Amino acid sequence: MQDKQAIIDRINVLKKEKNVVVLAHNYCRGDVQDIADFVGDSLGLSRQAVEQPADIIVFCGVDFMAQSAAILSPEKKVLIPDMFARCPMAAMATADEVRKAKKQHPDAMVVSYVNSSAEVKAKSDVCCTSANAVEVVNSLDCSKVLFIPDKNLGDYVARNTGKEIIFWDGYCPTHNHMLESDVASSKEAHAGAEILAHPECRREVLEKADHIFSTTGMTGHCSSSDSKEFIIATENGLLHRLRKENPDKHFYPCSEYAICPDMKTIDLESVLDCLEKEEYEVTVGEKVRTQAKKALDRMLEAGRS
């Protein structure tokens, strides 16, 4: 194994030589976040992919995230350091399944969470993020919505809209495995801490939270809040960023087991290998890309990200 600092130095040299921007999701390993040019949520990073004058985008995240960057930035080469970094929730809905569901519910509009494949986005009327799901659904001129693929986020939306929500049987394993008992144990250990939960969590967890936020919402709240202690109910990779940006505050995981193994497959060695070989390019066929981009563009028109 190469020396860690030598790997970092080589990554930085290659970034300059090849005009590369490295993007890392909030759930990535801490040292991967540290060498990235931008750290954030999936859509925010895809926007950076559009805005940055780079020739190559190295997207440290799972498959659908790199796909979103390719959809929005077709003129750039988008690489993912590990071709097996795949989102299990995104895999719980296929384009063919969505097509069949649309036939069963012809009067429903299809809203797909950005945590979905390009092919599913292409079959959707509009996309949404965890931050704007309620706003997007409420903006639609319909009474019924087929919400894909996260049933927990769909349940959260259903409790904040007057529309009928048809749930898909999908979920994020990492968030879905957190239970009310995890919140209770964390609160017992850190009685004065605020509890922040991601809307991909089960209802029983959200009902015990002080606030429900996307990862971007969590970072913003923790920076501005007067509170000094926080229990974080999302994937534990976010704690690295929170601690780095708020060194005077304390952050505790709701569950020590809230770890996405797919996010953690990407390490410094795989980033360096990706930069050197320029392999594992993520591409989206033009027909699918155009249709998927329409759903993403409608989301941006309907509400904030």
C-alpha positions as CSV (number, residue, x, y, z in Angstrom):
1,M,0.0,0.0,0.0
2,Q,1.3,3.4,-0.9
3,D,1.9,6.1,1.7
4,K,-1.3,8.1,2.3
5,Q,0.3,11.5,1.8
6,A,2.0,10.3,-1.4
7,I,-1.4,9.2,-2.7
8,I,-2.9,12.6,-1.8
9,D,0.0,14.5,-3.5
10,R,-0.3,12.4,-6.6
11,I,-4.1,13.0,-6.8
12,N,-3.6,16.7,-6.5
13,V,-1.0,16.7,-9.3
14,L,-3.3,14.7,-11.6
15,K,-6.2,17.0,-10.9
16,K,-4.2,19.9,-12.2
17,E,-2.7,18.1,-15.2
18,K,-6.0,16.7,-16.4
19,N,-8.3,19.6,-15.4
20,V,-10.3,17.4,-13.1
21,V,-12.9,18.3,-10.4
22,V,-13.3,15.7,-7.7
23,L,-16.8,15.6,-6.1
24,A,-17.5,13.6,-2.9
25,H,-20.9,12.9,-1.3
26,N,-21.5,13.6,2.3
27,Y,-21.5,9.8,3.0
28,C,-18.1,9.1,1.6
29,R,-15.1,8.2,3.8
30,G,-13.6,11.2,5.6
31,D,-10.3,11.2,3.8
32,V,-12.1,11.1,0.4
33,Q,-14.1,14.1,1.4
34,D,-10.9,15.9,2.4
35,I,-9.3,15.5,-1.0
36,A,-12.5,16.5,-2.9
37,D,-13.0,20.0,-4.5
38,F,-16.6,19.9,-3.4
39,V,-18.5,17.9,-0.8
40,G,-22.3,17.8,-0.7
41,D,-25.5,16.0,-1.6
42,S,-26.1,14.3,-4.9
43,L,-27.9,17.1,-6.7
44,G,-25.7,19.8,-5.3
45,L,-22.7,18.0,-6.6
46,S,-24.2,17.5,-10.0
47,R,-24.8,21.2,-10.2
48,Q,-21.1,21.7,-9.4
49,A,-20.4,19.3,-12.3
50,V,-22.2,21.7,-14.6
51,E,-20.7,24.9,-13.2
52,Q,-17.1,23.9,-13.0
53,P,-14.9,24.4,-16.1
54,A,-13.4,20.9,-15.9
55,D,-12.8,18.3,-18.6
56,I,-13.2,15.4,-16.2
57,I,-15.5,14.9,-13.3
58,V,-14.5,12.2,-10.7
59,F,-17.7,11.5,-8.8
60,C,-17.1,9.9,-5.4
61,G,-20.6,8.5,-4.7
62,V,-22.9,5.7,-5.9
63,D,-24.1,5.0,-9.5
64,F,-27.2,7.2,-9.8
65,M,-25.2,10.3,-8.6
66,A,-22.6,9.9,-11.3
67,Q,-25.5,9.3,-13.8
68,S,-27.1,12.6,-12.7
69,A,-23.8,14.4,-13.4
70,A,-23.7,12.8,-16.8
71,I,-27.3,13.8,-17.6
72,L,-26.6,17.4,-16.7
73,S,-23.1,17.6,-18.1
74,P,-23.0,15.5,-21.3
75,E,-20.0,17.3,-22.7
76,K,-17.7,16.2,-19.8
77,K,-16.2,12.9,-19.0
78,V,-17.8,11.6,-15.8
79,L,-15.8,8.9,-13.9
80,I,-16.7,6.9,-10.8
81,P,-13.8,5.4,-8.9
82,D,-15.6,2.1,-8.2
83,M,-18.0,0.6,-10.8
84,F,-19.6,-1.5,-8.0
85,A,-20.6,1.5,-5.9
86,R,-24.3,1.1,-6.4
87,C,-27.3,2.4,-4.5
88,P,-29.6,-0.5,-3.4
89,M,-32.6,1.8,-3.1
90,A,-32.2,3.0,-6.7
91,A,-32.1,-0.6,-7.8
92,M,-35.5,-1.2,-6.2
93,A,-37.2,0.4,-9.1
94,T,-36.7,-0.3,-12.8
95,A,-38.0,1.5,-15.9
96,D,-40.1,-1.5,-16.9
97,E,-41.7,-1.6,-13.4
98,V,-42.5,2.1,-13.5
99,R,-44.0,1.7,-17.0
100,K,-46.3,-1.0,-15.7
101,A,-47.2,1.0,-12.6
102,K,-48.1,4.0,-14.8
103,K,-50.6,1.8,-16.7
104,Q,-52.1,0.8,-13.4
105,H,-52.4,4.4,-12.2
106,P,-53.0,6.4,-15.4
107,D,-54.4,9.4,-13.5
108,A,-51.3,9.7,-11.3
109,M,-48.2,11.8,-11.9
110,V,-44.9,10.1,-11.4
111,V,-42.5,11.7,-9.0
112,S,-39.1,10.1,-8.7
113,Y,-36.6,10.8,-6.0
114,V,-33.2,11.7,-7.4
115,N,-32.0,8.4,-5.8
116,S,-33.1,6.6,-8.9
117,S,-31.6,5.4,-12.1
118,A,-31.5,7.5,-15.2
119,E,-34.0,5.2,-16.9
120,V,-36.5,5.7,-14.0
121,K,-36.0,9.4,-14.2
122,A,-36.8,9.2,-17.9
123,K,-40.2,7.6,-17.1
124,S,-41.0,10.3,-14.5
125,D,-42.9,13.5,-14.8
126,V,-40.6,15.2,-12.3
127,C,-37.8,14.5,-9.9
128,C,-37.4,15.6,-6.3
129,T,-34.8,15.7,-3.6
130,S,-35.3,15.0,0.1
131,A,-35.2,18.7,0.7
132,N,-37.9,19.7,-1.8
133,A,-40.1,16.6,-2.1
134,V,-43.0,18.1,-0.3
135,E,-42.7,21.4,-2.3
136,V,-42.5,19.6,-5.6
137,V,-45.5,17.3,-4.9
138,N,-47.6,20.2,-3.8
139,S,-46.7,22.2,-6.9
140,L,-48.2,19.5,-9.2
141,D,-51.6,20.0,-10.9
142,C,-52.9,16.6,-9.9
143,S,-54.6,14.8,-7.0
144,K,-52.7,11.6,-7.1
145,V,-48.9,10.9,-7.1
146,L,-46.9,7.7,-7.7
147,F,-43.9,8.3,-5.6
148,I,-40.7,6.3,-6.5
149,P,-38.8,4.6,-4.9
150,D,-38.5,5.5,-1.2
151,K,-41.6,4.6,0.8
152,N,-40.3,6.4,3.9
153,L,-39.8,9.7,2.1
154,G,-43.1,9.1,0.4
155,D,-44.7,8.6,3.8
156,Y,-43.2,11.9,5.0
157,V,-44.5,13.6,1.9
158,A,-48.0,12.1,2.4
159,R,-48.2,13.6,5.9
160,N,-47.4,17.1,4.4
161,T,-49.7,17.2,1.4
162,G,-53.4,16.8,0.6
163,K,-52.6,14.6,-2.4
164,E,-53.0,10.9,-2.5
165,I,-49.6,9.2,-2.5
166,I,-49.1,5.8,-4.0
167,F,-46.1,4.3,-2.4
168,W,-43.4,2.2,-4.0
169,D,-41.9,-0.6,-1.9
170,G,-38.4,0.8,-1.8
171,Y,-36.2,2.1,0.9
172,C,-32.6,2.9,1.9
173,P,-31.4,0.0,3.9
174,T,-29.1,2.2,6.0
175,H,-31.8,4.7,7.0
176,N,-34.6,2.0,7.3
177,H,-32.6,0.0,9.8
178,M,-32.5,2.8,12.3
179,L,-35.3,2.3,14.9
180,E,-37.0,4.3,17.6
181,S,-34.9,2.3,20.1
182,D,-31.8,3.8,18.5
183,V,-33.1,7.3,19.1
184,A,-34.0,6.5,22.7
185,S,-30.6,5.0,23.4
186,S,-28.8,8.0,21.9
187,K,-31.1,10.5,23.7
188,E,-30.4,8.7,27.0
189,A,-26.6,8.9,26.4
190,H,-26.8,12.6,25.3
191,A,-29.8,14.1,27.0
192,G,-29.2,17.7,25.9
193,A,-28.6,17.0,22.3
194,E,-30.8,18.0,19.4
195,I,-32.0,15.1,17.3
196,L,-31.8,15.6,13.5
197,A,-33.3,13.0,11.2
198,H,-33.2,12.4,7.5
199,P,-36.6,11.9,5.9
200,E,-35.4,8.5,4.5
201,C,-35.8,7.2,8.1
202,R,-38.8,5.4,9.3
203,R,-41.8,7.4,10.7
204,E,-41.0,6.1,14.2
205,V,-37.6,7.8,14.0
206,L,-38.9,11.0,12.5
207,E,-41.5,11.4,15.2
208,K,-38.8,11.4,17.8
209,A,-36.7,14.0,16.0
210,D,-36.5,17.7,16.8
211,H,-35.9,18.5,13.2
212,I,-36.2,16.6,9.8
213,F,-33.6,17.7,7.3
214,S,-31.8,16.6,4.2
215,T,-28.0,16.3,4.6
216,T,-27.7,19.9,3.2
217,G,-30.3,21.0,5.7
218,M,-28.5,19.3,8.5
219,T,-25.2,21.1,7.7
220,G,-26.9,24.4,7.5
221,H,-28.8,24.0,10.7
222,C,-25.8,22.8,12.7
223,S,-23.7,25.7,11.6
224,S,-26.4,28.3,12.6
225,S,-27.9,26.7,15.7
226,D,-26.9,27.8,19.2
227,S,-27.0,24.2,20.3
228,K,-23.7,22.5,21.0
229,E,-24.7,18.8,20.8
230,F,-26.5,16.9,18.0
231,I,-27.7,13.4,17.4
232,I,-27.5,12.7,13.7
233,A,-30.0,10.1,12.2
234,T,-28.5,9.6,8.8
235,E,-25.5,7.8,7.3
236,N,-22.5,8.3,9.6
237,G,-20.3,9.8,6.9
238,L,-21.9,13.1,7.4
239,L,-20.5,13.4,10.9
240,H,-17.0,13.9,9.4
241,R,-18.1,17.0,7.6
242,L,-20.2,18.3,10.6
243,R,-17.3,17.9,13.0
244,K,-14.9,19.5,10.5
245,E,-17.1,22.6,9.9
246,N,-18.1,22.9,13.6
247,P,-15.1,22.0,15.7
248,D,-16.7,23.6,18.8
249,K,-19.7,21.4,18.7
250,H,-20.4,17.7,19.4
251,F,-22.0,15.2,17.0
252,Y,-23.2,11.7,17.8
253,P,-24.5,9.0,15.5
254,C,-28.1,7.8,16.1
255,S,-26.7,4.3,15.3
256,E,-23.2,3.2,15.1
257,Y,-24.4,0.8,12.3
258,A,-25.8,3.6,10.0
259,I,-23.1,2.9,7.4
260,C,-23.7,2.5,3.7
261,P,-21.2,-0.1,2.5
262,D,-21.5,1.0,-1.1
263,M,-20.5,4.6,-0.3
264,K,-17.5,3.2,1.6
265,T,-16.1,1.2,-1.3
266,I,-14.4,4.4,-2.7
267,D,-11.1,5.1,-1.0
268,L,-8.1,7.2,-1.8
269,E,-6.4,4.3,-3.7
270,S,-9.5,3.9,-6.0
271,V,-9.6,7.7,-6.6
272,L,-6.0,7.7,-7.6
273,D,-6.5,4.7,-9.8
274,C,-9.5,6.3,-11.5
275,L,-7.5,9.5,-12.2
276,E,-4.5,7.6,-13.6
277,K,-6.4,5.2,-15.8
278,E,-9.6,7.3,-16.5
279,E,-11.7,4.2,-16.4
280,Y,-15.2,3.5,-15.3
281,E,-16.8,6.2,-17.3
282,V,-20.5,6.8,-16.7
283,T,-22.5,7.5,-19.8
284,V,-26.3,7.9,-20.4
285,G,-27.8,7.2,-23.8
286,E,-29.0,10.4,-25.5
287,K,-32.7,9.5,-25.6
288,V,-32.8,8.5,-21.9
289,R,-30.6,11.5,-21.0
290,T,-32.9,14.0,-22.7
291,Q,-36.0,12.5,-21.0
292,A,-34.4,12.3,-17.6
293,K,-33.1,15.9,-17.9
294,K,-36.7,17.1,-18.5
295,A,-37.7,15.5,-15.1
296,L,-34.8,17.2,-13.4
297,D,-35.4,20.5,-15.0
298,R,-39.1,20.4,-14.0
299,M,-38.0,19.8,-10.4
300,L,-35.8,22.9,-10.5
301,E,-38.7,24.9,-11.8
302,A,-41.1,23.6,-9.2
303,G,-39.0,24.3,-6.1
304,R,-35.7,24.7,-4.4
305,S,-33.2,21.8,-4.2
